[in-house]
Amino acid sequence: DIQMTQSPSSLSASVGERVTITCRASQSISSFLNWYQQKPGKAPDLLIYAATSLQSGVPSRFSGSGSGTAFILTISSLKPEDFATYYCQQTYSIPLTFGGGTKVEIK
Amino acid sequence: QVQLVESGGGVVQPGRSLRLSCAASGFTFSTYGMHWVRQAPGKGLEWVAVISYDGSDKYYADSVKGRFTISRDNSKNTLYLQMNSLRAEDTAVYYCAKFIAGSGYMHWGQGTLVTVSS
């Protein structure tokens, strides 16, 4: 099974700050990497697919980069509505696996 | 618009069974692979199972293999998850999700809570 490791597990940031979240795969997954945002009590929302493609309707302050085993989600300027938990997911092979999540909190 | 509505959750004793349903609308259900994903209280997301568009292929997480069965009825636009021999560690919100190859889970249901407790 492919293990997905996210870091950090949590972070505190201020509105307007640039935030980066890292996701590492235990083996190469090419670009089969998605990012989701989840708010409390809600289902996750797809932000980025295929490592770098922005899902329709997602603000351009979100971006994804990387390939192979190392990936980054960047929020260029944090907005109040971005405080949430973020998950990466590999869809390279079954079982599909998620990272442990990164909780972005208000500083 | 795409809608996925789960039902069937509840409180069940360890060792008992439960069947979840996911009613789909707003898209051609019979042409998409469908997944179940769960989330234990306060924990992260865990993939559970997948079924191909026509039901011919099914795969499971090791944690549920042999106990859970995924199925679908394309005539009813409905996805199912039969859960047998339930354990306390199966307690979670269960989501159904529509999967698009190369794009991930673009649509999710609202989730249904399963609590396994005596």
Interface residues (C-beta under 8 A of the other chain):
Chain A: D1 F32 N34 Y36 Q38 A43 P44 D45 L46 Y49 A50 S53 Q55 Y87 Q89 T91 I94 P95 L96 T97 F98 G99 G100 G101
Chain B: H35 G44 L45 E46 W47 V50 Y59 A61 D62 Y95 A101 G102 S103 G104 Y105 M106 W108 G109 Q110 G111
